[in-house]
């Protein structure tokens, strides 16, 4: 998905220039943190919308396949970045974005980052066992030093995670007004 579909620009629910630019920001952000670009493209219009959007609204406005919308919404819901919103009289699910940075980051860390960090101890132990069987003493020493460096990095990341979450939970970033801090 290089840019938003030109079909979306000519549809009845065409995106405005500010929406298109905002969606591009989310596409880039998704790519930056290793998520599929379509995830950013789907979150973008939800973020911009004044009211919750349906599955069909997203597919039409973005001009992307229903399969991409389905996978993207499923992923965003698992992360806690999108919520289903009840609309009286409608049989369709309506989706709205999570606007709390703390919830967005904690969902990402919980689902994408923490599992890798937790499995790291076991993997480093496996690698250390392989190093012990290395016959060249100089190479064994070098490899052991590298594994110790990885263990140090991992330990620092494990200590950093609670600090990041605490900062997101209560910090008043850049002296924002107090009413703005409730969505952090």
Secondary structure, DSSP 4 states (H G I P E B T S, - for coil): --S--HHHHHSTTPPPHHHHHHHHHHHHHHHHTT--HHHHHHHHHHHH-SS-EEHHHHHHHHT--HHHHHHHHHHHHHHTSEEEE--TT--S-EEEE---HHHHHHHHIIIIIHHHHHHHHHHHHHHHHHHHT-S-HHHHHHHHHHHHHHHHHHHHHHHHHHHHHHHHHH--GGG--HHHHTT-
